[in-house]
Amino acid sequence: MLPMHHSFLRTGFWLTLGLIGFSGCAVSETLSLIRQSATGAQIEQVLSAAKDSGMRNGVVFAEHSATIVHDGQPIGLLVSGSGLAQDASRENSNCFLALIKTAGKVELIRTIGAGEWEAESCLSLQAIGVVRRAGAKALPRIGLVYKAGAPHGAAIEPVVLAFEPKTATLRIDEIASKQASLAGAASLLDISRVVP
């Protein structure tokens, strides 16, 4: 059985990440995800933000919603989903992750189907959780494991998000995501073994 910090979100337990400061001294900074279903109003809020960003036919992956907690303080609710978006040459299914802040603001990040993953299409989110390589000296990370449609068929695609404590925001960590992909990471445990 996997240790608690590598368990999938669906277990409903805390997923915790401890950090070591860049100075080499231990710090108490933690990042956790707690499984929590989005309300109907929150789902509508996320779908509205997806539409405002240029997506249509948005859907929410209800089984992968969670409250993000940093150092014991709730930051907001993470809600994942997908929608159709037009790029330069075609309409494509994009995966997204929305962060509904405690103040009500929605921040949306497109993953599969956009940016580095524009050649792929969003099929589903398989897992989400906090990941950490033993001894790593880095910002808190959230790992996502997607099933993506690719020209050669369906594939498992890892994406790594970095949490910025000062601004309480998430961003795609392109370097860690590429490392996880090149290593063939197909689970949260695999991602945690390769993130810098």
Backbone hydrogen bonds, N-H to C=O, Kabsch-Sander energy under -0.5 kcal/mol:
donor,donor_aa,acceptor,acceptor_aa,energy
6,H,3,P,-2.2
7,S,4,M,-1.3
9,L,128,I,-0.8
11,T,8,F,-1.8
12,G,9,L,-2.5
15,L,33,L,-0.9
16,T,14,W,-0.5
17,L,31,L,-1.4
19,L,29,E,-1.2
20,I,136,A,-0.7
21,G,25,C,-1.9
24,G,21,G,-2.0
27,V,19,L,-1.1
31,L,17,L,-0.9
32,S,69,V,-2.7
33,L,15,L,-0.8
34,I,67,T,-2.3
36,Q,65,S,-1.6
43,I,39,T,-2.5
44,E,40,G,-2.2
45,Q,41,A,-2.0
46,V,42,Q,-2.4
47,L,43,I,-2.7
48,S,44,E,-2.1
49,A,45,Q,-1.9
50,A,46,V,-2.5
51,K,47,L,-2.2
52,D,48,S,-2.4
53,S,49,A,-1.3
54,G,51,K,-1.7
55,M,50,A,-2.4
56,R,84,L,-2.3
59,V,82,S,-2.7
61,F,80,S,-2.8
62,A,60,V,-1.4
64,H,61,F,-2.2
65,S,62,A,-0.9
66,A,78,L,-2.0
67,T,34,I,-2.9
68,I,76,G,-2.8
69,V,32,S,-2.7
70,H,73,Q,-2.6
71,D,30,T,-2.1
71,D,69,V,-0.5
73,Q,70,H,-2.2
75,I,68,I,-3.2
76,G,68,I,-1.1
77,L,100,I,-2.2
78,L,66,A,-3.9
79,V,77,L,-0.5
79,V,98,A,-2.8
81,G,96,F,-2.2
82,S,59,V,-2.3
83,G,94,N,-1.9
84,L,56,R,-2.9
85,A,92,N,-2.8
87,D,90,R,-3.1
92,N,85,A,-3.2
94,N,83,G,-3.5
94,N,92,N,-0.5
95,C,112,I,-2.8
96,F,81,G,-2.7
97,L,109,I,-2.4
98,A,79,V,-3.4
99,L,107,E,-3.1
100,I,77,L,-3.0
100,I,98,A,-0.6
101,K,99,L,-0.9
101,K,105,K,-3.2
102,T,75,I,-1.5
104,G,101,K,-2.3
107,E,99,L,-2.4
107,E,105,K,-0.5
109,I,97,L,-2.5
111,T,95,C,-2.7
113,G,117,W,-1.7
114,A,111,T,-1.9
117,W,114,A,-2.4
118,E,115,G,-1.6
120,E,117,W,-1.7
121,S,149,G,-2.5
122,C,93,S,-2.2
123,L,147,K,-1.8
124,S,147,K,-1.9
126,Q,124,S,-0.6
126,Q,145,V,-3.4
127,A,145,V,-1.4
129,G,143,G,-1.9
131,V,141,R,-1.3
136,A,133,R,-2.5
137,K,196,P,-0.5
138,A,136,A,-0.6
141,R,131,V,-0.6
142,I,161,L,-2.6
143,G,129,G,-3.4
144,L,159,V,-2.6
145,V,127,A,-2.5
146,Y,144,L,-0.6
146,Y,157,E,-2.7
147,K,124,S,-2.8
148,A,146,Y,-0.6
148,A,155,A,-3.4
149,G,121,S,-3.0
150,A,153,G,-1.0
153,G,150,A,-2.2
155,A,148,A,-2.8
157,E,146,Y,-2.7
157,E,155,A,-0.5
159,V,144,L,-2.5
161,L,142,I,-2.9
162,A,171,R,-3.0
163,F,140,P,-2.5
164,E,169,T,-3.2
167,T,164,E,-0.7
168,A,164,E,-1.7
169,T,164,E,-1.2
171,R,162,A,-1.9
173,D,160,V,-2.9
174,E,172,I,-1.1
177,S,173,D,-2.5
178,K,174,E,-2.3
179,Q,175,I,-2.4
180,A,176,A,-2.5
181,S,177,S,-2.3
182,L,178,K,-2.9
183,A,179,Q,-1.6
184,G,181,S,-1.6
185,A,180,A,-2.7
191,I,187,S,-2.2
192,S,188,L,-2.5
193,R,189,L,-1.1
193,R,190,D,-0.5
194,V,190,D,-0.7
194,V,191,I,-1.5
195,V,191,I,-2.0
